Amino acid sequence: MSERQAKILAAIIEQYAELAAPVGSVLLAKLFDASSATIRSEMAKLEEMGYLTAPHTSAGRIPTDKGYRLYVNSIVEGQDIRESTSEDNRTARVIAARVSGSNRADHAIRSAVDSLVELTHNLGLATIGDQLYLSGLGNLFAQPEFISGEHVRDVARLLDNLEPWLREAAPNEPLNVFIGSENPIGRDSGVSLIVSRFRSPYSDRSYIGTLGPTRQSYARVMHLVSQTGKMLERLL
């Protein structure tokens, strides 16, 4: 993949996250100061490589799970040089203030989850002992991807099995991202699970994170989930 193709893929992912509609060559041509024909050619190549797909009803393109995975990997590889923005710092202070005001570990974890729900507009989750705390279910099902009842059932099936799966699989990375079909359960549900492992009074393998559509702002959500996990580990 060329550098320009990688940038076009990233732009499509970011625009799709914001607009919730397939991204066309006209918009990208303006972003890259190139002709629509040039952009269409690059998009066709990305589609041939499996990183994009074209919905039947649109001339635009949307990312595939493979495209998202490449994008997320690029975020992970660049995280050590990513500088915190003023917005990142502000949101971190908001979460810290809420969590530090709790005098019990379970209350602190719930406050952290509720903060993630407000900041990401995804469903928030955390393990508290042997229980899975969920918040913001309405946020998830309000997304346009889940108008279909079939998708809702797939997500519900995933949620029903998520706590035992986390306990048994015990993902090892400090930050874990499971995109769409990568999810071990609910593979067709069209969601991405982003979870941070942290040590708590309940377990050395406690988890906090979010569940949202594959169409989301990965860099921001991954940063927030990672920072929240680290914050909880320090405070608890």
C-alpha positions in Angstrom: 0.0 0.0 0.0 1.3 3.4 -0.9 1.5 6.3 1.5 -1.2 8.1 -0.3 -3.5 5.1 -0.2 -2.9 4.7 3.5 -3.8 8.4 4.0 -6.9 8.0 1.9 -8.0 5.0 3.9 -7.5 6.9 7.1 -9.5 9.8 5.8 -12.4 7.6 4.7 -12.5 5.9 8.1 -12.4 9.3 10.0 -15.0 10.9 7.7 -17.3 7.8 7.9 -17.1 7.9 11.7 -18.3 11.5 11.6 -20.8 11.4 8.8 -22.3 7.9 9.1 -22.5 7.8 5.3 -20.4 6.3 2.6 -17.5 8.6 1.6 -17.3 9.7 -2.0 -14.4 10.9 -4.2 -15.6 14.5 -4.4 -15.1 15.1 -0.7 -11.7 13.3 -0.7 -10.6 15.2 -3.7 -11.0 18.4 -1.8 -9.1 17.0 1.2 -6.2 15.8 -0.9 -6.2 18.6 -3.5 -6.5 16.0 -6.3 -8.9 15.2 -9.1 -11.9 13.0 -8.4 -10.7 10.6 -11.0 -7.4 10.1 -9.2 -9.1 9.5 -5.9 -11.6 7.1 -7.5 -8.7 5.1 -8.9 -7.0 4.9 -5.5 -10.3 3.9 -3.9 -10.8 1.2 -6.4 -7.3 -0.2 -5.6 -8.1 -0.1 -1.9 -11.3 -2.0 -2.6 -9.4 -4.6 -4.6 -7.1 -5.1 -1.6 -10.1 -5.6 0.7 -9.8 -2.5 2.7 -13.0 -0.8 1.4 -16.3 -1.9 0.2 -19.1 -0.2 -1.8 -22.6 -0.4 -0.5 -25.1 -1.3 -3.2 -27.1 1.9 -2.8 -24.1 4.4 -2.9 -21.2 5.4 -5.1 -19.2 6.1 -2.0 -17.1 3.6 0.0 -17.0 2.4 3.6 -14.2 0.6 5.5 -14.1 -3.2 5.9 -13.0 -4.9 9.1 -9.6 -5.4 7.4 -9.4 -1.7 6.7 -10.2 -0.8 10.3 -7.6 -3.3 11.5 -4.9 -1.7 9.4 -5.9 1.7 10.7 -6.0 0.6 14.4 -2.6 -1.0 14.1 -1.2 2.2 12.8 -2.6 4.0 15.9 -1.1 1.4 18.2 2.3 1.7 16.5 2.3 5.4 16.8 0.9 5.7 20.4 4.2 6.1 22.1 4.8 9.4 20.1 1.2 10.7 20.3 1.1 13.9 22.2 -1.9 14.6 24.5 -4.1 17.4 23.2 -5.8 20.0 25.5 -9.1 18.1 24.9 -7.4 14.8 26.0 -6.1 16.5 29.2 -9.5 18.1 29.9 -11.4 14.8 29.6 -8.8 13.0 31.7 -9.3 15.6 34.5 -13.0 15.1 34.3 -12.7 11.3 34.7 -10.1 11.7 37.5 -12.3 14.1 39.5 -15.3 11.8 39.3 -13.3 8.7 40.2 -11.3 10.2 43.0 -14.5 11.4 44.6 -15.6 7.8 45.2 -14.6 6.2 48.5 -15.4 2.6 47.4 -13.7 0.7 44.6 -17.0 -0.4 43.0 -18.3 3.1 43.0 -15.0 4.4 41.4 -15.2 1.9 38.6 -18.9 2.6 37.9 -18.1 6.4 37.8 -15.3 5.7 35.4 -17.6 3.7 33.1 -20.3 6.3 33.2 -17.7 8.9 32.3 -16.6 6.9 29.3 -20.3 6.6 28.2 -20.7 10.3 28.2 -17.4 11.0 26.4 -17.5 8.3 23.7 -21.3 7.9 23.3 -20.7 4.1 23.3 -21.8 1.5 25.7 -19.5 1.4 28.7 -18.5 -1.8 30.6 -16.3 -3.0 33.4 -15.7 -6.1 35.4 -16.4 -5.7 39.1 -15.5 -8.9 40.8 -17.5 -11.6 39.1 -20.0 -9.1 37.7 -20.1 -7.2 34.5 -21.3 -3.6 34.9 -22.9 -2.1 31.8 -24.0 1.5 31.2 -25.2 3.4 28.1 -27.1 0.6 26.3 -29.3 3.2 24.7 -26.3 5.0 23.2 -25.4 1.8 21.3 -28.8 1.0 20.0 -29.4 4.6 19.0 -26.7 4.3 16.3 -28.0 4.0 12.7 -26.2 0.6 12.3 -28.6 -1.0 14.7 -31.9 -0.1 13.1 -32.0 -3.8 12.0 -33.5 -6.1 14.6 -31.1 -8.8 13.5 -28.1 -6.6 14.5 -29.7 -5.9 17.9 -30.0 -9.7 18.5 -26.4 -10.2 17.6 -25.3 -7.5 20.0 -27.5 -8.9 22.8 -25.9 -12.3 22.3 -22.5 -10.8 22.6 -23.4 -9.0 25.8 -24.9 -12.1 27.3 -21.6 -14.0 26.8 -19.1 -11.1 27.3 -18.4 -11.5 31.1 -17.6 -15.2 31.0 -15.5 -14.8 27.9 -13.5 -12.0 29.5 -12.9 -14.2 32.5 -11.8 -17.2 30.5 -9.9 -15.5 27.7 -8.3 -12.9 29.9 -6.8 -10.7 27.1 -3.2 -10.0 27.9 -2.5 -6.6 26.3 -3.0 -3.5 28.4 -5.3 -2.2 25.6 -7.2 -4.7 23.5 -9.2 -3.9 20.4 -11.6 -6.5 18.8 -13.1 -5.2 15.5 -16.3 -6.6 14.0 -15.7 -10.2 12.9 -12.7 -10.4 15.2 -15.0 -10.6 18.2 -15.1 -14.2 19.5 -18.8 -13.9 20.0 -21.3 -11.8 18.0 -19.0 -11.8 14.9 -21.8 -10.5 12.7 -23.0 -7.8 15.1 -20.9 -5.0 13.6 -19.4 -3.7 16.8 -15.9 -3.1 18.1 -14.9 -3.9 21.7 -12.1 -1.8 23.2 -11.0 -2.9 26.7 -8.2 -1.9 29.0 -6.8 -4.4 31.5 -6.0 -3.0 35.0 -5.3 -4.2 38.5 -8.0 -3.6 41.1 -8.9 -4.8 44.6 -11.0 -7.5 42.9 -8.5 -8.9 40.4 -5.2 -8.4 38.7 -7.2 -8.8 35.5 -10.0 -6.3 35.8 -11.3 -4.8 32.6 -12.9 -1.5 31.6 -13.9 -0.4 28.1 -16.5 0.4 25.5 -18.6 -1.4 23.0 -19.6 0.7 19.9 -20.2 0.3 16.2 -17.2 -0.4 14.0 -17.8 3.1 12.7 -16.2 5.1 15.5 -13.3 7.5 16.3 -10.8 4.8 17.2 -7.9 7.1 18.1 -9.9 9.1 20.7 -11.8 6.1 22.2 -8.7 4.0 22.5 -6.8 6.8 24.2 -9.7 7.4 26.6 -10.1 3.8 27.5 -6.3 3.3 28.0 -6.0 6.4 30.2 -9.0 5.4 32.3 -7.6 2.0 32.9 -4.3 3.4 34.0 -6.0 6.0 36.2 -8.1 3.4 37.9 -5.0 1.2 38.6 -3.2 4.2 40.2 -6.2 5.3 42.3 -7.3 1.8 43.5 
